[in-house]
Amino acid sequence: MGADPLMAGNSQRRGRTSGAGKKTATAGTGGKNRRSLAGRGATPPAEMRKGHPAQRKAQADARRRAERDRGRQRAEEAPELLLGRNPVVEALRAEIPATALYVVTGDSTRTDERVAEAVQLAGDRGLPLLEVGKAEFDRMSNGALHQGIGLQVPPYDYAHPDDLLDLARDSGRPPLVVAMDGVTDPRNLGAVVRSAAAFAAHGVVVPQRRAVGMTASAWRTSAGAAARLPVARAVNLARALASYQDAGLQTVGLAGDGDTDLHDYDGFADPVALVVGAEGTGLSRLVRERCDVVLRIPIARDTESLNVSVAAGIALYAAAAARRG
C-alpha cells in the first residue's frame, strides 16, 4: 500500500531519521532547543527588578536624596543671616565679609551697648543699615531667636583643590595642605583654618557633601585666618587626594589607631597632604585607604581621643618644625 501523504508530511515536520532509526536534528532550528534549556543567569536584586516594590522604594529614596542635595546646594548659595547680639558683634570685630546689618525698628534692644557697637562697626565698614519690623524679621529668621539684630553674610567663595597646588608652587615651599574628612562642627573647621594659617599651610580642603562649610561661625573661630588662607571644596575627597598623590604629595592621615607614632614620621619636610577625620568616627574607609601612611599622636591612656582641631594643630606644628630644620 502507498504511503499516506498526510502522514508523510507529519514525518517530515518531526524530523528525519537515520538509517538506524535514530532521530536527527530538524533542519533550520539553529540550536534553538538547546538555548531554551540554558539558564537565564542569577536573579537580579529586588531593587533592579522592574515594578518590584523594592525598586519603587529605592527610586523614591534616590529622589528624596537628590531633593535634599538640591536644597542643601540652594542654602549654601544663599546669603547666611547671622543672628544675635554677641555673634553679630564678634563677627563684625573679626571683619567677616558681610553685605548688610538688620536691626528691628522700635526695639528696646537699640539701647543695648552691643547693638550700638554693631551699628558703629557696620557704619565704619560702609555696610547698609536696614531697619525692619519685628514681624518681618521673625519671618526672615524662621522664628529663631534673633534679639533684634542680624548680619547678612554672603556665601563663601571656595577655591578648587588644584588652586592650592598652584599657590604652593608660587610660594616656593613644598606643598602642605590639610584635608578634612566629614567634619561637621564649624568651630572645628575654623580652628583648623586658624592653625593651618599659623603654621604656613597652603590651604584647607573640605568635602562638598556631609561636611560643614565656611559658615559665619567658622569664619569667626578662624579669628581672621579665613581671609588669608583659601578653603577649597572637593566633590569627592578621595579623588582629590588621589590627584594630590599624582602631583607628588604624600597623603598622611591622623587616627588614634594609626600605624606610626607622629614623632617617628620623617616625611613632613616633603610635599604633604595632612588628612584629619570627622568628630567621633575618624577617617572614612575610602579616605583612609587613600592615605599613604596613618599616624597616631601618643596620648595618656586615660584620655580617649583628641579633638580634631587639636590633633591637626599638633601635626601642623610637627610639619612646621620639620621644615624649619
GIJO-V732520 format. One record per residue. OMEGA is omega in radians with two decimals (NA if undefined). Layout:
# GIJO-V732520
<<OMEGA> <OMEGA>>
This chain:
# GIJO-V732520
<<3.13> <-3.13> <3.08> <-3.09> <-3.12> <3.12> <3.11> <3.14> <3.12> <3.14> <3.14> <-3.13> <-3.12> <3.10> <-3.12> <3.05> <3.11> <-3.12> <-3.13> <3.14> <-3.11> <-3.12> <3.12> <-3.14> <3.10> <-3.12> <3.03> <3.13> <3.14> <3.14> <-3.09> <-3.11> <3.11> <3.13> <-3.11> <3.12> <-3.10> <3.13> <-3.12> <3.13> <-3.10> <3.10> <-3.11> <3.10> <-3.10> <-3.11> <-3.10> <-3.13> <-3.08> <3.10> <-3.13> <3.12> <3.13> <3.11> <3.12> <3.11> <3.14> <3.13> <3.11> <3.10> <3.13> <3.11> <3.12> <3.11> <3.14> <3.13> <3.09> <3.13> <3.12> <3.11> <3.12> <-3.14> <3.11> <3.13> <-3.13> <-3.13> <-3.14> <3.08> <3.10> <3.10> <3.14> <-2.99> <3.03> <-3.06> <-3.13> <3.12> <-3.11> <3.14> <-3.14> <3.12> <3.13> <3.08> <3.14> <3.12> <3.02> <3.08> <-3.12> <-3.11> <3.13> <3.03> <3.10> <3.08> <-3.14> <-3.11> <3.07> <-3.12> <-3.13> <-3.13> <3.13> <3.12> <3.12> <-3.07> <3.11> <3.08> <3.11> <3.12> <3.12> <3.12> <3.14> <-3.13> <3.12> <3.11> <3.11> <3.14> <-3.13> <3.13> <3.09> <3.05> <-3.06> <3.11> <-3.11> <3.07> <-3.09> <-3.13> <3.13> <-3.13> <3.03> <3.13> <-3.12> <-3.09> <3.12> <3.07> <-3.14> <3.11> <-3.07> <3.12> <3.02> <-3.09> <3.11> <-3.14> <3.12> <-3.08> <-3.12> <3.08> <-3.13> <3.13> <-3.06> <3.01> <3.00> <3.13> <3.13> <3.14> <-3.13> <3.07> <3.09> <3.12> <3.13> <3.12> <-3.14> <-3.11> <-3.10> <3.11> <3.10> <-3.11> <3.01> <-3.06> <3.06> <3.08> <-3.10> <-3.02> <3.01> <3.09> <-3.03> <-3.14> <-3.12> <3.13> <3.08> <3.09> <3.14> <3.13> <3.11> <3.08> <3.14> <3.12> <-3.14> <3.10> <-3.10> <-3.08> <2.95> <2.98> <-3.09> <3.09> <-3.14> <3.12> <3.08> <3.08> <3.14> <-3.07> <3.07> <3.12> <-3.14> <3.04> <-3.10> <3.06> <3.10> <3.11> <3.10> <3.08> <-3.06> <-3.13> <-3.13> <3.11> <3.09> <-3.11> <-3.13> <3.08> <-3.09> <-3.03> <-3.12> <3.01> <-3.13> <3.10> <-3.11> <3.05> <3.12> <-3.03> <3.14> <3.12> <3.09> <3.10> <3.09> <3.09> <3.08> <3.09> <3.11> <3.14> <3.06> <3.11> <3.00> <-3.14> <-3.02> <3.13> <3.03> <3.11> <3.14> <3.12> <-3.13> <-3.07> <-3.02> <3.05> <-3.12> <-3.06> <3.09> <-3.12> <-3.06> <-3.08> <-3.06> <3.11> <3.14> <3.08> <-3.01> <2.89> <-3.13> <-3.02> <3.10> <-3.04> <-3.08> <3.11> <3.07> <-3.05> <3.13> <-3.11> <3.04> <-3.05> <-3.07> <3.14> <3.12> <3.10> <-3.13> <-3.13> <3.08> <3.13> <3.10> <-3.08> <3.02> <3.09> <-3.13> <3.12> <3.13> <-3.04> <-3.10> <3.04> <-3.02> <-3.10> <3.09> <2.99> <-3.04> <-3.13> <3.08> <3.13> <3.12> <3.13> <3.12> <-3.13> <3.11> <3.08> <3.11> <3.13> <3.13> <3.14> <3.12> <-3.11> <3.04> <-3.11> <NA>>
